[in-house]
């Protein structure tokens, strides 16, 4: 299997300033017990987030999230950290830490 096949289809190789004008962010949300909530609860949380995003317009985009025991790590594309904070406030979601992504790497980076 070629390494290229392992590349994530959504995130891929990302580097700010290489045709990627919109910043990408990792949002860390502390939510005790989130890893053991029901699928229905995750659906409801996702629907609420999407509703807020739709009301904010197309500039802010939710790419994906990773749910762990007590945290959710979300990947967003947005014009600014302020947009991420606005989404969190409107949705009632914590945004305990927001970090702008400078570059991503994956297994195909080793081939360069």
N, C-alpha and C positions, 0 to 999 in steps of 0.2 A: 504494500500500500504506500503510495506516495505521501509525503508529509503534507502536501498541499490539501489533500482530502481531509486533514484534521483541522484545518483552519476554520474558525467559527464563522458561519455565514453572515451573521449580523455585525459582529464587532470587527472582524478582519484585522488588518494592520492599519492602525490609525496614528497619524502624526499631525498635530496641529500645525497649520501653516502650509500644508501640502495639499491644497485644494479643499481642505476642511475648514471652512470659515467659522463654523459654529462649534463652540467648545463642547466637550463631552465631560460629564461629571460622574463620580461615584458618590452615592449618598448612603451613609450608614445610619440606619434607623434602629434604635434600641426599643424593642418591643418584647418584654418578658413573656416567655411561653409561646411565641409565635410559631415555632417549629412543630407544635403539637395541635394547632387549630385545625378544624375540619376543612375539607375542600370547599364546602359551601361558604365558610367564613372567608377563605382566600378569594373566592369568586366575588363576594360582596365587597371586599377591600379593593379588588382590582376594578370592579365596576365604579366604585366611588372615585378612585383615582382617575379613571378614564373620563368620567363625567366632568371633573374639575379641569382636566387637560383640554377637553373639547371646548369648555367655556373660555379658556385662556387663549385659544387660537393655535395655529399650526407651528409656531416658532419653538415651542417646548415639546419634546418627544420623549416618551418612555421607551427605552430599548428592551430591557429585561431586568429581572430581579432574582436574587439568590436568597432563599429563606434558610436560615440556620436555627439553632435552638432558641436564641433570644434576640436575634437581629435579622433585619432584611438589608441586603446590600443591593442598591438600585443603580442602574446605568441610565443616565438621561443625556439628551442633547438639548442644550438651551443657550440662549444668548448671554445669560449671566447667572451668577449664583443667586441674585435677587429673585429671578424667575423661579428657581428651585424652591426658595424659601416661601414665596407666594403660594406655590402649589401645595406645599406642606401645610401652611396656615389655613388655606381654604379647605383642604381635605381633612384637617385634623390629624395629620400624620407627623410624627417626630422627624426631624432632620438633624440628628445629633452631630454629624460631621459631614461636610461637603468638601470634596477634593476634586479639583480640576485635573483631568487626564492630560498629560503632556504627550505621551506616546504609549502605544500598546505593542507588545511583542507576542509571538506565538511560535510553535515549532518550526514554521517556515522561515522565521528570522534567522535561524542557524544556517540556512542555505545560502545566505547572501555573501 
